[in-house]
Amino acid sequence: MTETPPAPSPLKADPPPLKADLDTLASLAKRRGFAFPSAELYGGFASTYDYGPLGAEMKRCIRDLWWRRMVQERDDVVPIEAAVITNPAVWHASGHVAGFTDPLMDCLQCQSRVRADHVVDDTCPVCGAVGRFTAERQFNLLFRTFVGPVEEAAAVAYLRPETAQGMFVNFENVLTTTRRRLPLGIAQVGRSYRNEITPGQFIFRTREFEQMELEFFCHPEQSLEWHAYWKQERLDWYRLLGIRPQQLRLRDHEQSELAHYSQATADIEFHYPWGWGELEGVAHRGDYDLRAHAAGSGQALTYFDPDTQTHIVPHVIEPAVGVDRVLFAVLADAYDEETDARGETRVVLRLAPSVAPVEVAVLPLSRNERLAPVAREVWDLLRPHFRTQSDDAQSIGRRYRRQDEIGTPLCVTVDFETLDDRAVTIRDRDSMAQLRVPIANLEGALREQLALVHPERR
Ligand code: GAP
């Protein structure tokens, strides 16, 4: 790079604290079916979660929003899907076998294993003992496995710790088959695995997670401009998910924080219940990876620039984010509690319709045999168009509360008048206002009402 990166912009002030702490969120997630501790039947499995019906649906919404913006709507990005377990030479060349490590220490007092870079003032973050640590050791985060029947050194392989290398080792294939010119982005969504020393904070840091990554290959002299572009573009994306801008900020990494491949990185940070932390990284990887794989494979990984008639090694800008971490941030930001005049507390997830696992719930006023077929008819009518649920258990008030708690923006109530006037009531989650609409106009009316729901309208 010939240019110098611009000076970091000043950091944003802290927003007011979120309404939910970690335990409240984890317990809501379990109670309502967003995420369960994995294999709970057998006592769970440390920091591992299984997504329930609502969590699975919400993850799909997040992936789809990313895919739409990062692949489908662009003319300069193409997707791939690479293998999770591939030739270990990839991880030797990328530097992960030698360098993908965290420093760890053991506390001699409580035997906890902690990350040395998380220890402040020589104090154990678990038991508070001061100066009672073993010497620092480097711990490699790669998950090792064996391919084939024999567990021997020659059969060692790794579960990928990032999806990114799939894009680098396929750069030449994608370039040739798509006949594209620079800039060219290659995008991928898929699971990654890291043997984290200190996973935790619910789904914030786990050993198995899902990444959405873009490797954007560009001319070296345009790379700083593209880095600035992608920082802003990625920050803007979170508006589509309804995360309030006050909860997000960009933070440029200090030189000492940079990963082994990175020339410059900015984090998009979210203000979590415990303070600011990484949500997404937007890294400038320079030509590190293409050069590393050219050296590792013995094949030139260059781009022939038809304008200058020269071969160049492109630079890469990489926005990389975890689906699970986005889901966590969305839930944490959306959680709200309000108390009415009678002192009753209502828990509301103020989700944007774009990420709400249920957009519309169909609720017959009561479990009455005359209402059931009409409620069924309305549900059948809406299912092809919206993410829906139908619920007839318990009082209508309790069912509204249940839908509020999972963030359903709109409920459609079928009552006895419906039998005469073929109209239903739409109830808004945030204002609790009600609107009477003929079934014949329901789909259009719901679309209009959903467009009005926005988490910033609190
Ligand atoms: N290819 C670059 C890369 O993987 P990273 O900062 O290590 O960079 C990118 O990871 C994103 O993946 C993070 O910002 C975070 O959203 C997510 N992520 C990383 N490790 C994770 C973990 N252990 N659990 C959940 N999400 C994780």
Boltz pocket constraint, residues with backbone or C-beta under 6 A from the ligand:
constraints:
  - pocket:
      binder: B
      contacts: [[A, 161], [A, 162], [A, 163], [A, 164], [A, 194], [A, 196], [A, 203], [A, 204], [A, 205], [A, 206], [A, 207], [A, 208], [A, 209], [A, 210], [A, 211], [A, 213], [A, 278], [A, 279], [A, 280], [A, 281], [A, 318], [A, 320], [A, 321], [A, 322], [A, 323], [A, 324], [A, 325]]
      max_distance: 6.0
